[in-house]
Amino acid sequence: MKQVLKAAKQLNNRKLQFSRAEMSCVWSFFKVSEEDPRYAVCNDCEGRVMRGGVRVKSFNTTNLITHLKNKHPEAFKEYEKLTNAKQRKKSDATMAAAPVGSPIEQVLEKTKKFHKDHQKQKALTVAIAKMIAVDDQPFSVVEDEGFSEVLEVAEPRYNKPSRRYFADVALPALHDIVATHIHKLLDSNVNDISFTTDIWSSDLNQTSMLSLTAQWIDKNFEMKRAVLHAQEFPGSHTGTAIASAFDSMFKEWRIRKENVHVVLRDNTRNMVKAMEECGVKSLGCMAHLGQLAVHDAVLSQRSVVDSLAIARKIVGHFKSSPLGTSRLRDIQREIGMKTKMLQQDVPTRWNSTFMMMTTLLEQKRALVMYEAYHGLPVSLNVNQWSLIEKMTTLLAPFEELTREISSHTATAADVIPSVVALKRFLNKTAETDSGVKTTKSALLEAVNKRFETSFSEQLYYLATILDPRYKDRYFDADLKLVAKNKLEKEVDKMTPSATAEPTPDAEEGEPQEKRMCTPSEGHSFLDMFDEILEEKEQDEQATGPTSVQVHGYLTEPTIPRNVSPLQYWQSNMTRFPALAPVARKYLSAPCTSVDSERLFSAASNVVSEKRNRIGTERAEMLLFVKHNIRLLPKPGKAKS
């Protein structure tokens, strides 16, 4: 025993002569017992800890580290920091000593895991968090065997965190980054912001969510869109409750109500009341008004209702019968048709009913053969087939209009021109009107009724006159005078120097070449726009006491409808400096609440069967990141 103690003491003395870099960092918190070298003494509690055995060769630091971890957590954290720093220093020294491109450098580089603070480790973690949000993936995807194998092949040095880390740390951090950037965008001299809102309820877990999306035009005339909120909305959906939620959302984003240009909402009473109580201007969704007009004039007719009921049963037969679907596909191939599924409609969306009727007509031949061979639970007679065909022809311009106003480039400026073109189309006589003249008249009456107030709404007519594709060419004489006067007042209010002369030498502001329109031989809905413009361009004269810039802008020809109005203003804001701020304000307003509806189409993917246990807080974060991640500046490549 004396020999063992003597040898241990000699070994200890030799260790003390080594530099700290050659010793375990744990010795910063212990010292060897002077009484017995087999023990170490803790600097904090002076407790004796066995060094691992009786023989010198069995000495180790495991017990010392365990003691720190269990008894002194703060000291243990300091020990970990020292150890990590030492490892990095040693690794850097090894790499520096090795020749560039040498085998040792290559082996070390390929096998060494990234430290948690490594730039590429952080970049990969953020990229995976983005992927989970954007691609509607569950957090468990990071534990999937295939995903792990891809990571191992792509970057074996990546130290993959757990699914809990992505859910509790990575996603909230990414959410905060995106939110901070949006705050900066909103705080950068944005005076007028337009919004859309909607309420969505999940059939999966009975969760309701209230949305708030924003869009505005920045100083460079670029449209910006952001999802500010997709928050859980429990309880009764009363107007007061919705108004209170809006007040909270505006407060959180530091948006003053005087900066709220307009809120596009659905036409339900609780939403209308909520916006009134909140004290912000709001308008109904144009797509919803179109839905109501079609329902009033067409879809409520008894003959149409009966035909659609039979059509839904036919489509439902194939939706619920794999055998029936297989047989229909065989018939389609046999007669040389492209195999195609029938589309079921959603009664609350008239354009889905239009698409159902269209697909039925496309597959009429195959369906007739199917009925002859296999039978159908119900069938359409000759008169009903004829009615469906005439209804699709009659409703085609409405479907075209719905697609136009639902695009991401549509604004409030599209409302009046679209209604004027639609009314002109319905007033024209066509060969296909036989048998549906009464319905066509009822449809025109419904359009007049539902969109009557659009022509007296200041937001709509000012947005229209400030859109260089339309200007005042779709107004009657009275509305043209009202719109010009209101525009001048708005210019005077927003820009004291509104009557300044336009800048004549702006290179990018050359007047648009006059566009010649040729009369269309057909009666297409889109042809109505050109037909109206051709008439009004020829009749346009400068009338009334307009300001110099307003006069100059309105007397120039309109630009083609396929050219972006924002692109025009980017090029001409130096020519019309007084008009440009007004255009930035009024062209920011959408004409539908489709942005919020699209958000909740994504919400059904976030709150899905695969994510049925996801909390509402994480669902809100995922939706927020998914729709706003594009606003972040594009990152550069992470350095290895």
Protein Blocks (a to p, Z undefined) as FASTA:
>chain_A
ZZmmmmmmmmmmmmmmpcfklpcfklmmgccdfklmkbccdfklopacdehiablklgcf
klmmmmmmmmmmmlmmmmmmmmmmmmmmmmmmmmmmpcghiaklmmmmmmmccdfkbmkl
mmmmmmmmmmmmmnopafklmmpmklmmmmmmmmmmbccddfklmmmmmmmmmmmmmmmm
mmmmmmnopabdcddddddddfklopacdddddddddfkopacdddfbdcddehjddfkl
mmmmmmmmmmmnopafklmmbacddfbfklmmmmmmnopacdddfklmmmmmmmmmmmmp
mklmmmmmmmmmmmmmmmmmmklmmmmmmmmmmnopacdddddddfklmklmmmmmmmmm
mmmmmmmmmmmmnopabdcdfklmmmmmmmmmmmmmmmmmmmmmmpmkbcfklmmmmmmm
mmmmmmpccfklgoplmmmmmmmmmmmmmmmmmmmmmklmmmmmmpmklmmmlbcfklmm
mmmmmmmmmmmmmmmklmpccdfklmklcccddddddddfblcfklmmmmmmmmmmmmpc
cedjddfklmmmmmpccddfkbcfklmmmmmmmmmmmlmmmmmmmmmpcfbfklmmmmmm
mmmmmmcfklmmbcfklmmmmmmmmmmmmmpccdddddZZ
